[in-house]
Amino acid sequence: MLAPRFSTTLLILAVAALSPLPGAQAAVLLVSSGDTNSVLAYDATTGEFIRTFASGGGLEEPEGLTIGPDGNLYVTSRSNEVLRYNGTTGAFLGVFASGVEDPAGLVFGPDGNLYVSSEVEGVSGSVKRFDGTTGAFIDTFASGGGLLAPEGLTFGPDGNLYVNGGENNAVLRYDGSTGAFMDVFAEVIEDPTDLVFHDGNLYVSSAGSSEVLLFDGTTGDFIGVFVTSDSGAEETEGIAFGPDESLYVASELTDEIFRFDGTTGAFIDIFVDEGSGGLAMPTFILFAPDIVPVPEPGTLALLSVGLLALGVVRRSAA
């Protein structure tokens, strides 16, 4: 009579070890690691490396990251594709969209469709639109205004599309419904990469100057340098505000993620250490819901013992 209780207890313990604890951290920091062709996951509170979250499926020099309406992770790949991975486990789900040359940033729009920037250097750039459910190509949504080598893009509070023109050294604005070019919203940014609206203002990473610049989110007027070039970050790429309201910045040339005060821009710390988890040439970053951790070898062994014991008891009973 003791064996069934013992085996069942082992099984319960093992399964519990694989499940998130109540009150556990609800978010992770995902980082595109260009030189390792992978997306790495870090603890959103401590910056400690958790695991390689997404790789394989032909992923090549990943850049843009976004969580779709279905809860899955979408990643641009230098293979001229957008790849989809399970948003909890990181398992490869397939090629979602293809045929976009040199994709960089991506975002799901208010209409539920996926918008992807095509950043071919020296060639007129564009933003492609794909069906948000099937991945089927819809149209070239935005391409006017002399757009060159677009990278990050986002829909603003006004519903319009804002695109970093890497070779334009500016942020260009397009009508969020028609894609028609509206204006150069912000300029004099050396190789702008990523951009984010926060608390009414627009933050833009300037890779060429290793800064993050701040603009009025309504007028586009320049407010000032929010993160200065002497911060230690070299070639600032992806930027994101975290759950703690700090600003996180990917430093591509030092293989680190920096953290800055979200109000003043003052340096706080190096949140992800150089090369942590194999990080190499980080580009875009994203705070995402919690993920399924890789179980420790001891947990796997415990689970195996529990399943084996349960199987033995069942066979004996038979």
Backbone bond lengths (Angstrom), bond angles and torsions (degrees), N, CA, C in turn:
res aa  C-N    CA-C-N  psi(-1)  N-CA   C-N-CA  omega(-1)  CA-C   N-CA-C  phi
1 M - - - 1.465 - - 1.522 112.20 -
2 L 1.342 117.85 -20.64 1.456 120.13 -177.84 1.521 112.27 -78.18
3 A 1.342 116.18 -30.31 1.466 119.23 -174.42 1.516 112.72 -60.54
4 P 1.355 119.79 -45.85 1.459 118.75 -179.89 1.520 112.52 -59.95
5 R 1.365 116.77 -41.35 1.450 119.35 -179.83 1.525 110.93 -64.26
6 F 1.348 115.49 -40.48 1.463 120.99 -177.51 1.521 110.71 -64.49
7 S 1.344 116.57 -47.86 1.462 120.22 -178.11 1.518 111.11 -66.93
8 T 1.325 117.15 -39.17 1.459 120.61 179.35 1.516 110.47 -65.26
9 T 1.327 117.03 -38.66 1.461 121.14 178.12 1.511 111.21 -62.88
10 L 1.351 116.09 -43.63 1.460 119.94 177.77 1.521 110.62 -59.14
11 L 1.319 116.35 -43.35 1.458 120.97 -177.80 1.526 110.89 -64.60
12 I 1.339 115.93 -43.22 1.460 119.95 179.59 1.517 111.00 -62.57
13 L 1.340 116.58 -42.98 1.459 120.73 179.55 1.521 111.42 -61.96
14 A 1.335 116.05 -42.43 1.457 120.07 -178.07 1.517 111.50 -66.42
15 V 1.340 116.39 -44.84 1.454 119.92 179.87 1.522 110.44 -64.26
16 A 1.326 116.33 -39.15 1.461 120.38 178.77 1.519 111.15 -62.26
17 A 1.336 116.27 -35.88 1.464 120.18 -179.71 1.517 111.57 -66.48
18 L 1.342 116.90 -25.45 1.454 120.54 179.64 1.522 112.34 -87.46
19 S 1.315 118.46 -9.64 1.456 122.48 -175.61 1.521 110.88 -97.65
20 P 1.331 117.88 146.16 1.464 120.59 177.17 1.523 110.14 -62.43
21 L 1.309 116.37 142.35 1.448 121.20 177.10 1.520 110.25 -78.13
22 P 1.346 117.54 147.33 1.459 119.06 176.32 1.525 110.29 -56.52
23 G 1.331 115.84 133.84 1.457 119.50 179.18 1.513 113.56 80.04
24 A 1.350 118.00 8.59 1.464 120.54 -179.78 1.526 109.71 -67.98
25 Q 1.338 115.63 161.62 1.459 121.47 -179.95 1.529 110.29 -53.44
26 A 1.316 116.60 129.87 1.457 121.57 -172.57 1.520 113.45 -92.99
27 A 1.318 119.08 4.39 1.460 119.78 -178.25 1.511 111.33 -149.44
28 V 1.318 114.91 154.79 1.461 121.93 174.58 1.520 107.80 -127.79
29 L 1.310 115.66 161.00 1.453 121.40 174.31 1.520 107.69 -101.85
30 L 1.328 115.98 119.58 1.457 121.45 177.48 1.523 108.52 -101.12
31 V 1.336 115.83 137.03 1.457 121.63 -176.05 1.525 109.93 -132.54
32 S 1.321 116.82 128.53 1.466 120.59 173.26 1.518 109.04 -74.46
33 S 1.326 116.67 121.07 1.458 122.74 179.59 1.522 107.88 -107.34
34 G 1.331 115.59 96.68 1.457 120.80 -170.73 1.505 115.53 -60.58
35 D 1.336 116.36 -42.05 1.463 119.32 -175.75 1.520 113.85 -78.57
36 T 1.341 117.87 -11.61 1.464 119.89 177.72 1.525 111.43 -110.32
37 N 1.336 116.79 4.51 1.465 121.72 178.04 1.527 111.92 51.57
38 S 1.331 115.00 48.33 1.457 119.06 -176.26 1.527 111.01 -152.46
39 V 1.331 114.47 165.86 1.467 121.86 172.57 1.521 106.15 -113.61
40 L 1.330 116.27 122.75 1.456 121.62 -175.66 1.521 110.44 -103.52
41 A 1.341 116.18 147.93 1.459 121.83 -178.37 1.527 110.38 -113.38
42 Y 1.337 115.33 135.55 1.466 122.30 179.61 1.525 109.72 -129.09
43 D 1.315 115.79 149.62 1.456 120.91 176.91 1.530 109.04 -62.14
44 A 1.328 116.76 128.08 1.457 120.68 -175.05 1.518 113.61 -72.58
45 T 1.331 116.56 -11.44 1.459 120.24 178.94 1.516 112.46 -99.84
46 T 1.328 116.01 -42.43 1.467 120.13 -174.27 1.512 114.24 -104.32
47 G 1.335 117.81 -20.61 1.456 120.85 -176.07 1.516 113.35 82.05
48 E 1.334 117.06 2.88 1.459 120.09 -179.94 1.532 110.66 -70.45
49 F 1.328 115.13 142.89 1.460 120.47 179.14 1.527 109.97 -66.71
50 I 1.324 116.10 132.72 1.466 121.01 176.76 1.516 110.57 -99.12
51 R 1.335 116.21 -59.04 1.469 119.97 179.16 1.522 109.79 -175.89
52 T 1.327 114.69 169.02 1.462 119.98 169.37 1.517 106.25 -72.69
53 F 1.325 115.78 116.78 1.458 119.13 -173.98 1.522 112.39 -84.85
54 A 1.325 117.32 -46.23 1.461 120.54 -177.07 1.518 110.05 -136.34
55 S 1.328 115.84 135.18 1.466 122.40 175.89 1.519 107.00 -164.12
56 G 1.313 115.92 173.03 1.458 118.92 178.95 1.515 112.24 79.12
57 G 1.315 115.76 179.63 1.451 120.89 -178.19 1.514 112.78 75.05
58 G 1.347 116.01 14.61 1.456 119.95 -178.57 1.514 113.41 89.02
59 L 1.338 117.19 12.50 1.466 120.26 -178.78 1.527 110.09 -61.78
60 E 1.329 114.66 126.07 1.463 120.88 -175.92 1.525 109.71 -135.83
61 E 1.336 115.77 120.06 1.462 122.20 179.65 1.530 111.72 45.49
62 P 1.319 117.72 64.07 1.468 120.73 -177.92 1.518 111.81 -62.34
63 E 1.308 115.13 147.81 1.468 121.20 175.76 1.527 109.96 -130.19
64 G 1.342 117.27 -90.19 1.450 120.69 -173.86 1.512 113.90 -63.33
65 L 1.337 115.59 143.08 1.465 123.10 178.92 1.522 109.13 -132.25
66 T 1.323 116.78 138.56 1.457 119.51 171.56 1.517 109.56 -157.02
67 I 1.331 115.85 150.49 1.455 121.38 173.37 1.516 107.64 -94.55
68 G 1.327 117.08 127.23 1.450 121.04 -177.38 1.513 113.26 -83.37
69 P 1.327 117.49 174.02 1.466 122.06 177.23 1.521 112.43 -58.86
70 D 1.340 116.53 -23.34 1.464 120.95 179.40 1.524 112.77 -86.13
71 G 1.343 117.33 1.22 1.455 120.89 179.45 1.508 114.87 83.73
72 N 1.322 117.28 2.90 1.467 120.79 -179.90 1.529 111.36 -95.34
73 L 1.340 115.00 163.96 1.458 121.69 -177.79 1.525 110.11 -95.82
74 Y 1.327 115.63 130.97 1.461 122.36 177.78 1.527 108.34 -114.01
75 V 1.336 115.85 134.29 1.466 121.61 -173.67 1.519 109.64 -134.56
76 T 1.344 116.87 132.37 1.460 118.67 173.55 1.528 109.50 -80.17
77 S 1.314 114.85 140.16 1.465 121.56 -177.19 1.517 109.56 -126.25
78 R 1.342 116.17 141.48 1.457 121.27 -179.36 1.531 111.65 -64.55
79 S 1.314 116.55 -3.36 1.465 120.93 174.94 1.532 110.96 -79.39
80 N 1.338 116.08 11.54 1.467 122.96 179.80 1.531 111.97 68.20
81 E 1.338 113.80 36.63 1.459 120.34 -178.52 1.531 110.67 -137.71
82 V 1.309 114.45 163.08 1.462 122.17 165.64 1.519 105.97 -112.40
83 L 1.325 116.02 121.80 1.459 121.16 -177.59 1.524 109.83 -103.31
84 R 1.329 115.55 150.86 1.463 120.28 -178.54 1.530 110.14 -119.26
85 Y 1.326 114.93 136.54 1.460 122.04 -179.86 1.531 108.99 -129.71
86 N 1.328 115.30 148.29 1.456 119.92 177.17 1.519 109.53 -56.75
87 G 1.330 117.30 128.69 1.450 121.03 -174.19 1.507 115.04 -71.77
88 T 1.328 117.61 -10.42 1.461 121.31 179.05 1.515 112.46 -107.50
89 T 1.325 116.25 -42.66 1.469 120.03 -175.91 1.519 113.64 -100.30
90 G 1.343 117.08 -22.65 1.460 120.78 -176.45 1.509 113.44 84.94
91 A 1.334 118.02 3.24 1.466 120.58 -179.61 1.529 110.23 -64.57
92 F 1.326 116.37 140.02 1.465 121.85 -179.51 1.520 109.76 -68.34
93 L 1.333 116.68 128.62 1.460 121.62 -179.00 1.522 113.34 -106.69
94 G 1.329 116.83 -13.79 1.452 119.19 177.22 1.520 113.40 131.50
95 V 1.325 115.16 174.62 1.463 121.96 175.51 1.521 107.53 -78.66
96 F 1.319 116.82 120.99 1.459 120.12 -178.02 1.525 111.20 -88.00
97 A 1.328 117.05 -43.70 1.468 121.31 -179.11 1.516 108.67 -142.56
98 S 1.317 116.27 147.11 1.467 120.28 -178.58 1.523 109.55 -141.01
99 G 1.338 114.70 168.44 1.454 119.14 176.51 1.507 114.60 88.02
100 V 1.337 117.44 10.33 1.472 119.60 176.03 1.524 107.59 -102.62
101 E 1.322 116.64 115.65 1.458 121.05 -172.37 1.521 111.76 -73.46
102 D 1.343 114.70 124.40 1.462 121.90 177.42 1.529 111.97 51.85
103 P 1.333 118.07 61.35 1.467 120.90 -178.15 1.522 111.61 -69.34
104 A 1.326 115.96 146.80 1.469 120.43 -179.66 1.524 109.70 -125.77
105 G 1.343 117.32 -89.69 1.457 120.03 -179.76 1.512 111.86 -83.80
106 L 1.334 115.33 161.15 1.464 119.95 175.98 1.520 109.37 -153.83
107 V 1.339 115.16 151.56 1.455 120.49 -179.00 1.525 108.74 -158.00
108 F 1.325 116.47 143.06 1.457 119.95 171.79 1.525 107.81 -84.37
109 G 1.334 116.41 132.21 1.447 121.31 -176.33 1.518 112.35 -88.58
110 P 1.327 115.78 175.02 1.467 121.13 177.66 1.529 112.70 -58.95
111 D 1.337 116.62 -23.84 1.464 120.90 179.72 1.522 112.51 -85.42
112 G 1.348 116.84 1.05 1.457 120.50 179.41 1.505 114.61 84.91
113 N 1.328 117.53 -1.55 1.460 120.96 179.54 1.524 110.68 -91.78
114 L 1.334 115.28 163.71 1.463 121.60 -176.77 1.526 110.09 -100.76
115 Y 1.340 115.66 129.98 1.463 122.52 179.78 1.530 108.39 -112.60
116 V 1.330 116.10 130.98 1.459 121.70 -174.98 1.523 109.67 -131.73
117 S 1.335 116.63 130.71 1.466 120.04 178.13 1.525 110.16 -85.79
118 S 1.323 115.65 142.23 1.461 122.95 178.51 1.523 106.91 -112.93
119 E 1.347 116.73 110.68 1.464 120.95 -166.77 1.522 115.13 -105.53
120 V 1.328 119.14 33.81 1.455 121.12 -179.40 1.526 110.06 -55.59
121 E 1.341 116.97 120.32 1.465 121.11 -175.92 1.522 111.45 -66.88
122 G 1.335 115.42 136.71 1.451 120.79 176.73 1.511 114.35 76.76
123 V 1.335 116.93 3.36 1.460 121.35 -179.15 1.525 107.79 -123.59
124 S 1.325 116.56 146.01 1.456 119.61 178.85 1.523 109.95 -52.79
125 G 1.319 116.57 123.43 1.447 121.05 -177.51 1.511 111.99 -84.90
126 S 1.329 114.87 171.33 1.454 119.53 -179.45 1.515 110.38 -158.42
127 V 1.314 114.92 167.96 1.453 122.78 173.17 1.520 107.21 -119.23
128 K 1.322 116.69 120.19 1.456 122.40 -179.09 1.528 109.48 -94.19
129 R 1.326 115.80 147.67 1.460 120.42 177.90 1.526 110.06 -117.66
130 F 1.342 114.58 134.16 1.456 121.73 -178.99 1.529 109.63 -126.11
131 D 1.318 115.43 148.60 1.455 119.97 176.98 1.531 109.26 -58.72
132 G 1.327 116.69 127.94 1.451 121.03 -174.10 1.508 114.67 -71.20
133 T 1.331 117.37 -11.88 1.461 121.01 179.15 1.522 112.18 -103.86
134 T 1.335 116.77 -43.59 1.464 120.39 -175.08 1.519 113.73 -101.01
135 G 1.346 117.64 -21.36 1.460 120.69 -176.12 1.512 113.16 83.49
136 A 1.311 117.39 3.26 1.468 120.52 179.55 1.530 110.20 -67.38
137 F 1.332 115.91 140.81 1.459 120.97 178.74 1.515 110.13 -65.95
138 I 1.342 116.55 132.55 1.464 121.17 177.23 1.519 110.35 -102.25
139 D 1.354 115.94 -58.22 1.457 118.56 -177.88 1.529 110.50 -169.79
140 T 1.337 114.58 171.45 1.461 120.88 167.44 1.518 105.04 -84.99
141 F 1.322 116.65 107.05 1.455 120.94 -169.90 1.518 112.16 -77.26
142 A 1.340 117.04 -45.63 1.464 120.46 -177.07 1.523 109.81 -136.47
143 S 1.333 115.28 135.19 1.465 118.64 179.05 1.519 112.51 -156.22
144 G 1.290 118.85 -1.77 1.457 121.35 -176.34 1.520 112.96 -84.34
145 G 1.312 114.85 -175.62 1.453 121.19 176.94 1.506 114.73 75.85
146 G 1.342 116.83 13.46 1.458 119.99 -179.84 1.523 113.37 73.26
147 L 1.316 117.49 24.89 1.461 122.09 -176.93 1.528 111.78 -57.26
148 L 1.351 115.28 128.60 1.455 121.23 178.89 1.524 110.26 -130.28
149 A 1.325 115.82 131.31 1.464 123.09 175.21 1.527 112.94 47.81
150 P 1.331 118.00 57.37 1.469 119.89 179.43 1.525 111.95 -66.95
151 E 1.312 115.87 146.93 1.470 120.65 177.64 1.518 109.96 -124.82
152 G 1.354 118.29 -100.71 1.452 119.77 -178.42 1.519 112.36 -67.07
153 L 1.327 115.69 150.54 1.453 121.08 177.63 1.518 109.13 -150.80
154 T 1.342 115.72 152.30 1.456 120.46 -179.67 1.517 109.24 -158.78
155 F 1.311 115.75 155.05 1.459 120.64 172.29 1.521 107.51 -90.82
156 G 1.332 115.78 130.17 1.454 120.73 -176.65 1.507 112.88 -85.41
157 P 1.324 116.77 175.93 1.465 121.93 177.63 1.528 112.90 -58.21
158 D 1.340 116.24 -24.67 1.464 120.40 179.85 1.529 112.78 -85.50
159 G 1.346 116.90 0.85 1.458 120.91 178.82 1.506 114.26 85.57
160 N 1.331 117.43 -1.32 1.459 120.69 179.48 1.526 111.29 -91.49
161 L 1.335 115.71 163.89 1.455 122.00 -176.88 1.522 110.32 -97.32
162 Y 1.316 116.05 126.92 1.458 122.69 178.88 1.527 108.35 -110.90
163 V 1.343 115.31 130.61 1.459 120.46 -174.49 1.519 109.93 -130.57
164 N 1.314 116.52 130.61 1.461 120.82 174.07 1.520 109.18 -76.73
165 G 1.324 116.26 119.63 1.460 120.33 174.24 1.520 108.29 -93.46
166 G 1.327 117.26 99.24 1.454 120.81 -174.69 1.511 114.04 -55.13
167 E 1.332 116.17 -41.81 1.453 119.95 179.84 1.528 111.79 -92.38
168 N 1.328 117.19 -4.94 1.457 120.98 175.09 1.519 111.20 -88.54
169 N 1.360 115.64 -16.79 1.468 120.53 -174.10 1.528 110.54 54.45
170 A 1.327 115.39 42.49 1.458 120.56 -175.94 1.522 110.49 -158.52
171 V 1.327 114.67 164.86 1.459 122.19 170.87 1.520 106.93 -105.56
172 L 1.328 116.46 122.33 1.458 121.87 -178.77 1.522 109.57 -102.73
173 R 1.338 115.94 145.95 1.464 120.59 -177.97 1.531 110.19 -115.49
174 Y 1.339 114.70 137.79 1.465 121.95 -179.26 1.525 109.49 -128.79
175 D 1.310 116.04 148.03 1.451 120.74 178.17 1.530 109.25 -59.17
176 G 1.327 116.26 127.69 1.455 120.28 -174.99 1.511 114.45 -69.62
177 S 1.327 117.50 -13.93 1.463 121.08 -179.76 1.519 112.64 -101.43
178 T 1.340 116.17 -39.97 1.464 119.84 -174.39 1.521 113.99 -106.40
179 G 1.335 117.28 -20.73 1.461 120.54 -176.55 1.512 112.78 84.09
180 A 1.329 118.37 1.22 1.471 121.70 -179.54 1.528 110.06 -65.82
181 F 1.339 115.51 139.80 1.461 120.15 178.60 1.519 110.02 -65.93
182 M 1.339 115.74 132.96 1.459 120.59 179.98 1.524 111.67 -104.72
183 D 1.338 115.88 -57.32 1.457 118.34 -178.28 1.523 111.00 -170.95
184 V 1.337 114.81 170.74 1.456 121.21 168.72 1.522 105.07 -84.42
185 F 1.314 117.01 109.83 1.458 120.88 -172.25 1.526 112.34 -78.86
186 A 1.314 116.77 -43.54 1.473 121.86 179.65 1.509 107.85 -142.69
187 E 1.332 116.88 144.26 1.464 119.02 -176.57 1.522 111.99 -142.65
188 V 1.339 113.59 -177.87 1.461 123.12 -175.68 1.524 109.66 62.00
189 I 1.321 114.41 53.31 1.464 122.19 176.38 1.525 106.35 -123.34
190 E 1.299 116.61 122.09 1.461 119.91 -175.12 1.523 110.81 -81.28
191 D 1.332 115.70 105.95 1.459 123.57 -179.28 1.534 111.43 55.13
192 P 1.338 117.82 66.03 1.462 120.27 178.19 1.526 111.35 -65.07
193 T 1.326 115.87 136.90 1.460 119.83 -176.44 1.518 112.19 -114.77
194 D 1.333 116.73 -61.49 1.459 120.45 -177.29 1.528 109.26 -119.67
195 L 1.322 116.47 162.66 1.459 120.78 179.96 1.518 109.54 -152.97
196 V 1.343 115.64 148.99 1.459 120.36 -179.97 1.525 109.19 -151.45
197 F 1.327 116.94 136.05 1.453 121.93 171.45 1.521 108.22 -86.59
198 H 1.339 115.73 135.93 1.462 120.28 179.81 1.524 109.17 -154.95
199 D 1.318 116.02 127.05 1.474 121.75 179.10 1.526 112.43 51.69
200 G 1.317 115.90 39.17 1.455 120.12 174.66 1.510 115.88 86.36
201 N 1.323 117.08 -5.40 1.463 120.30 -179.96 1.522 111.10 -116.09
202 L 1.329 115.71 165.10 1.449 122.29 179.48 1.522 109.48 -112.11
203 Y 1.324 115.71 125.21 1.461 122.42 178.25 1.527 108.05 -107.20
204 V 1.333 116.29 131.88 1.464 121.08 -176.82 1.521 109.14 -131.65
205 S 1.326 116.07 128.33 1.464 119.33 175.84 1.518 109.32 -80.79
206 S 1.331 115.35 133.17 1.453 122.40 179.70 1.524 107.62 -111.03
207 A 1.339 116.18 93.97 1.465 120.07 -174.76 1.525 111.42 -62.48
208 G 1.319 116.60 -36.96 1.454 119.88 -176.72 1.510 114.14 -66.97
209 S 1.336 116.66 -30.20 1.468 119.94 -179.80 1.526 112.41 -106.52
210 S 1.337 116.71 -1.59 1.473 122.04 -178.72 1.525 111.23 57.76
211 E 1.330 115.59 45.18 1.460 121.94 179.95 1.530 109.86 -131.76
212 V 1.322 114.45 169.06 1.457 121.45 165.63 1.515 106.19 -121.18
213 L 1.338 116.37 124.74 1.456 121.77 -175.50 1.524 110.39 -103.87
214 L 1.327 115.55 151.26 1.458 121.88 -176.26 1.531 110.45 -118.30
215 F 1.340 114.82 130.81 1.465 121.31 -179.31 1.529 109.48 -129.32
216 D 1.324 115.17 152.20 1.455 119.85 173.86 1.532 108.36 -63.80
217 G 1.311 117.01 128.57 1.456 120.56 -174.90 1.502 114.91 -73.67
218 T 1.324 117.58 -10.03 1.466 121.33 178.98 1.519 112.01 -103.02
219 T 1.330 116.48 -43.93 1.468 120.33 -175.52 1.522 114.05 -99.34
220 G 1.327 116.95 -22.14 1.459 120.40 -175.03 1.512 113.34 83.31
221 D 1.314 117.20 3.04 1.469 120.43 180.00 1.533 109.92 -65.57
222 F 1.317 115.19 140.26 1.465 120.61 179.39 1.527 109.89 -71.24
223 I 1.334 116.46 128.50 1.456 121.66 178.73 1.518 110.91 -97.78
224 G 1.336 116.52 -43.92 1.455 119.14 179.42 1.510 112.46 164.16
225 V 1.326 115.09 177.44 1.469 121.47 176.26 1.524 107.18 -82.98
226 F 1.314 116.62 117.01 1.464 120.38 -176.90 1.524 111.53 -84.73
227 V 1.321 116.88 -44.92 1.467 122.77 173.67 1.516 107.03 -116.59
228 T 1.319 116.81 121.85 1.466 120.75 -174.00 1.525 112.19 -85.63
229 S 1.308 115.46 164.30 1.463 121.47 -176.99 1.522 113.34 -71.72
230 D 1.328 117.71 -13.71 1.464 119.70 179.25 1.533 112.26 -92.95
231 S 1.331 116.86 14.34 1.467 120.63 -179.01 1.526 112.60 -71.61
232 G 1.330 116.43 -21.16 1.459 120.66 -175.79 1.521 112.76 107.71
233 A 1.330 116.10 -18.76 1.461 119.78 176.04 1.524 109.11 -74.48
234 E 1.322 115.92 136.54 1.460 120.78 -178.93 1.518 109.94 -122.39
235 E 1.307 115.68 119.58 1.460 125.12 -175.27 1.527 108.98 62.73
236 T 1.314 114.94 75.09 1.464 121.58 179.57 1.527 110.39 -64.37
237 E 1.332 115.30 129.14 1.464 120.58 -176.73 1.530 110.09 -117.97
238 G 1.320 117.69 -105.93 1.451 121.16 -177.89 1.519 112.62 -67.44
239 I 1.337 116.39 143.27 1.465 121.71 176.90 1.523 108.73 -133.54
240 A 1.336 116.05 148.55 1.470 120.71 178.36 1.516 109.31 -161.45
241 F 1.320 116.08 143.32 1.457 120.69 172.08 1.520 108.28 -86.94
242 G 1.334 115.84 132.69 1.445 120.90 -176.89 1.505 113.27 -91.07
243 P 1.338 117.09 178.49 1.470 121.76 177.92 1.524 112.63 -58.61
244 D 1.338 117.03 -24.70 1.468 121.19 179.71 1.521 112.50 -90.15
245 E 1.347 116.67 6.81 1.464 123.70 179.44 1.528 113.02 69.82
246 S 1.327 117.54 12.00 1.461 120.86 172.16 1.517 109.26 -83.13
247 L 1.341 116.16 158.89 1.458 121.02 177.09 1.528 108.59 -98.06
248 Y 1.338 115.68 127.11 1.461 121.66 -179.95 1.524 108.41 -107.75
249 V 1.325 115.58 136.65 1.463 121.25 -173.77 1.523 110.02 -132.95
250 A 1.328 116.11 129.96 1.458 120.65 175.97 1.523 109.72 -82.87
251 S 1.328 115.40 127.30 1.466 121.86 177.07 1.524 107.26 -103.33
252 E 1.340 115.62 100.21 1.459 120.01 -170.15 1.527 113.18 -64.75
253 L 1.322 118.10 -39.05 1.453 120.10 -173.77 1.525 113.83 -84.14
254 T 1.342 118.22 -13.77 1.465 119.96 177.94 1.526 112.14 -109.79
255 D 1.333 117.06 -0.33 1.477 122.08 177.99 1.522 111.86 57.33
256 E 1.332 115.91 47.37 1.467 122.11 -178.26 1.528 110.36 -137.86
257 I 1.340 115.02 163.23 1.451 121.20 169.76 1.525 106.97 -118.53
258 F 1.334 116.26 123.56 1.452 122.13 -179.25 1.529 110.00 -97.45
259 R 1.340 115.19 154.17 1.461 120.75 175.09 1.528 109.28 -123.71
260 F 1.348 114.38 135.09 1.460 121.31 -178.79 1.525 110.18 -129.47
261 D 1.318 116.18 152.32 1.457 121.24 176.58 1.529 108.83 -59.50
262 G 1.328 116.28 127.57 1.457 120.24 -174.75 1.510 114.46 -72.30
263 T 1.337 117.46 -10.46 1.455 121.39 179.27 1.526 112.37 -102.49
264 T 1.332 116.03 -41.74 1.469 120.41 -174.87 1.520 114.08 -104.82
265 G 1.340 117.29 -20.96 1.460 120.22 -175.22 1.515 113.18 83.27
266 A 1.337 117.09 4.30 1.471 120.22 -179.89 1.528 110.70 -67.85
267 F 1.317 115.95 142.51 1.467 121.58 178.65 1.533 110.09 -63.39
268 I 1.331 116.37 132.23 1.464 121.16 175.31 1.519 110.00 -103.71
269 D 1.331 116.09 -58.78 1.462 119.46 -179.72 1.526 110.52 -168.86
270 I 1.328 114.12 173.36 1.461 120.04 168.75 1.518 105.28 -88.53
271 F 1.317 116.31 108.39 1.455 121.61 -171.60 1.526 111.64 -74.99
272 V 1.307 117.27 -43.37 1.470 122.50 175.02 1.515 107.00 -115.22
273 D 1.324 115.82 119.67 1.456 120.99 -175.87 1.525 112.08 -66.73
274 E 1.299 114.99 158.50 1.464 121.44 -179.25 1.527 111.69 -53.45
275 G 1.322 115.57 122.59 1.461 120.97 175.34 1.511 115.54 70.94
276 S 1.325 118.47 9.38 1.465 121.00 -178.62 1.527 110.98 -57.49
277 G 1.325 116.11 127.34 1.455 120.65 -179.65 1.512 113.50 70.31
278 G 1.343 116.66 12.90 1.457 120.64 -178.03 1.515 113.13 90.44
279 L 1.332 117.44 12.23 1.464 120.86 -178.19 1.522 111.61 -56.72
280 A 1.335 115.82 125.63 1.462 121.00 -178.60 1.525 109.26 -146.13
281 M 1.318 116.23 120.17 1.460 123.95 -178.58 1.536 111.25 59.29
282 P 1.340 117.01 62.43 1.466 119.34 178.23 1.521 111.25 -69.01
283 T 1.320 115.60 141.62 1.463 119.92 178.17 1.529 109.38 -119.80
284 F 1.312 118.15 -96.87 1.458 119.95 -176.51 1.532 111.44 -84.31
285 I 1.339 115.60 152.16 1.457 121.26 -178.81 1.527 108.88 -131.77
286 L 1.353 115.22 158.26 1.461 119.78 -175.43 1.522 109.96 -156.00
287 F 1.321 117.04 131.44 1.457 120.58 169.96 1.522 107.33 -87.64
288 A 1.314 115.82 129.21 1.458 121.29 -173.38 1.528 110.50 -134.66
289 P 1.341 116.98 165.01 1.465 120.03 177.41 1.524 111.23 -59.69
290 D 1.329 115.60 164.41 1.454 121.48 -178.02 1.522 110.89 -58.48
291 I 1.325 116.10 152.56 1.450 122.21 -178.11 1.527 109.96 -118.31
292 V 1.306 115.77 166.46 1.459 120.78 176.44 1.520 108.36 -78.30
293 P 1.337 118.52 120.85 1.461 120.17 -179.83 1.516 111.35 -74.09
294 V 1.327 116.30 156.75 1.461 120.79 172.87 1.520 107.66 -78.00
295 P 1.346 118.89 123.27 1.460 119.78 -177.61 1.515 112.62 -65.92
296 E 1.333 115.58 146.45 1.458 120.83 176.08 1.521 110.04 -67.58
297 P 1.339 117.53 153.10 1.467 120.44 178.50 1.521 112.65 -52.33
298 G 1.337 117.04 -37.91 1.454 120.42 -179.62 1.515 111.94 -64.62
299 T 1.346 115.75 -35.55 1.458 120.07 178.71 1.515 110.45 -68.09
300 L 1.343 115.85 -41.62 1.455 119.91 177.82 1.529 110.94 -61.67
301 A 1.326 115.42 -40.80 1.459 119.68 179.74 1.525 110.37 -64.80
302 L 1.319 116.71 -41.96 1.453 121.49 179.23 1.518 110.88 -62.61
303 L 1.351 116.04 -42.86 1.445 120.42 178.30 1.521 111.10 -62.85
304 S 1.328 116.62 -41.31 1.463 120.95 179.96 1.519 111.23 -63.36
305 V 1.348 115.53 -43.87 1.467 119.80 -179.91 1.520 110.03 -62.39
306 G 1.330 116.47 -43.75 1.458 120.24 -179.21 1.510 111.79 -62.04
307 L 1.349 116.65 -45.34 1.457 120.58 179.35 1.516 111.73 -64.93
308 L 1.349 116.15 -39.87 1.453 120.74 179.87 1.523 110.70 -64.45
309 A 1.340 115.48 -46.09 1.457 119.66 -179.16 1.523 111.08 -63.94
310 L 1.328 115.97 -39.61 1.449 119.73 179.70 1.523 110.53 -64.85
311 G 1.356 115.94 -37.82 1.445 120.26 178.30 1.520 112.58 -65.89
312 V 1.351 115.67 -39.82 1.464 120.50 179.07 1.521 110.78 -62.76
313 V 1.358 114.88 -43.85 1.473 119.24 -179.87 1.516 110.99 -62.51
314 R 1.325 116.79 -41.20 1.452 120.28 -179.16 1.533 111.33 -65.72
315 R 1.340 115.64 -40.41 1.467 118.67 178.65 1.517 110.75 -66.27
316 S 1.336 115.61 -38.28 1.482 119.38 179.77 1.517 110.48 -65.20
317 A 1.326 114.68 -41.09 1.471 118.93 -179.79 1.520 111.53 -64.37
318 A 1.374 113.78 -32.56 1.463 117.54 179.70 1.521 111.01 -71.17
